[in-house]
Amino acid sequence: MQGIEPKIHTSLIERMKYYSDLIKNSEYNSCIDPEDAHEMITELNELYEDYLNKKRNLEKSIKKYREFYQGQQKLLTPRIRQLKKTGK
């Protein structure tokens, strides 16, 4: 599973803020309004936070599954061995 690396997200956010500041401070007519750029930054941050929450939940689920699996394996292994011995 691939994830979003924090440094990539941070770099993109910084570049978007820099771009937004350049637009505000220049006379150049950009196709993106500074307010729109700010909204994009906010939305991107929200999406990234949502991603982080889902990633944490997934990691918790995987950990719970692994613990349950290992517990069941510990219970079944001795029983299987016992049945093999009595079956012979």
Secondary structure, 3 states (H helix, E strand, C coil): CCCCCHHHHHHHHHHHHHHHHHHHHCCCCCCCCHHHHHHHHHHHHHHHHHHHHHHHHHHHHHHHHHHHHHHHHHHHHHHHHHHHHHHC
